[in-house]
């Protein structure tokens, strides 16, 4: 079974992490999004989902699915609920990431194993990866991108309060992508790093 290099992509809110992952995927990487995994494992009828309903109350459900805004409001107002949620979700997500890694290695056709992990350092998850890439962007630009997605400015502040600053993340990383320009400029950085990492395997 081929052993793939594991690359974590992290960074602040709306910094460009998803775009970086997309570019890696176009270059042949197996890409995993931990936010999507969280959505999948938090179905209301799953074991985790039932525990959350029990702890948070049925008002977190809207039309049979979890209302993430209500959950977010509750956890930002109650640190114990946030801790409960993170202790429940993070290990389950990590377990799924490892399953994906085994699957990707077995297929023997991918260049790298790339995972988008917004809270990588906050959950002390970096030791699993061979390389960590932090995507950084000017705060004004990140706020604009975030609002264009339909989110409120206050939500940006709430999310960033839960995280290390982008500069702190950058200091802990192997590589840094600056995303203050066009997508084409960001793509060039991904292609350059892809070549460096390909050569490191040889």
HELIX and SHEET records of a PDB file:
HELIX    1   1 UNK A   17  UNK A   26  1                                  10    
HELIX    2   2 UNK A   34  UNK A   41  1                                   8    
HELIX    3   3 UNK A   47  UNK A   56  1                                  10    
HELIX    4   4 UNK A   58  UNK A   60  5                                   3    
HELIX    5   5 UNK A   68  UNK A   77  1                                  10    
HELIX    6   6 UNK A   79  UNK A  107  1                                  29    
HELIX    7   7 UNK A  126  UNK A  128  5                                   3    
HELIX    8   8 UNK A  139  UNK A  148  1                                  10    
HELIX    9   9 UNK A  153  UNK A  161  1                                   9    
HELIX   10  10 UNK A  166  UNK A  171  1                                   6    
HELIX   11  11 UNK A  183  UNK A  201  1                                  19    
SHEET    1   A 5 UNK A  30  UNK A  33  0                                        
SHEET    2   A 5 UNK A 113  UNK A 116  1                                        
SHEET    3   A 5 UNK A   6  UNK A  11  1                                        
SHEET    4   A 5 UNK A 131  UNK A 136  1                                        
SHEET    5   A 5 UNK A 175  UNK A 178  1                                        
SHEET    1   B 2 UNK A  61  UNK A  62  0                                        
SHEET    2   B 2 UNK A  65  UNK A  66 -1                                        
END                                                                             
